[in-house]
Amino acid sequence: KAGVTQTPRYLIKTRGQQVTLSCSPISGHRSVSWYQQTPGQGLQFLFEYFSETQRNKGNFPGRFSGRQFSNSRSEMNVSTLELGDSALYLCASSLGTGEEKLFFGSGTQLSVL
Amino acid sequence: TQLLEQSPQFLSIQEGENLTVYCNSSSVFSSLQWYRQEPGEGPVLLVTVVTGGEVKKLKRLTFQFGDARKDSSLHITAAQPGDTGLYLCAGFNTGTASKLTFGTGTRLQVTL
């Protein structure tokens, strides 16, 4: 079956702009989680969506937001980009039933200039 | 804030050597997972350990969950170049907002 698809793969933006990243989970998976990965901070949890509702949220500012559609696809938006937002953004899909295996996409590499 | 500290941070070894990666926390986790991430890709799950003291083997990889469920280790026997990558431990605690807490990572390079 198809894996987790993230688009775009690479993105270059300038400070102050906004960006939208997309994630298509594995068919049948209802949970989508987003993570930010940087060399200095490692993998940090942004938020999780399950059945179109945000179920968990990490410690990121309100500039980071997301949503999930009825087909479980999810988007993540970052407004007023800062240099420190440069990172690999990963999404992971799962059935959403508990402590379970996460399937990660290849990520979107965002560079903010 | 739950923290998972991994050691060592970097490891460069030759093919055929053995190695152990450690994952330590002051918090108790209900289960712990190990992932491997290769450049340009997302992490891929290797194993999940649930019971304190549990040992799981995956070919040349041996995973152990500490008795108190606060720490874990990954031992690789006779490392091969294909083992190269970033190894991440990650803990589940359904009582926290951060559903899955990732460790700081261990970057392993295995050379011929």
Interface residues (C-beta under 8 A of the other chain):
Chain A: V4 S33 Y35 G42 L43 Q44 F45 E48 N56 K57 G58 N59 L90 A92 G98 E99 K101 L102 F103 F104 G105 S106 G107
Chain B: S30 S31 Q33 G40 E41 G42 P43 V44 L45 T48 L88 A90 F92 T94 A97 S98 K99 L100 T101 F102 G103 T104 G105
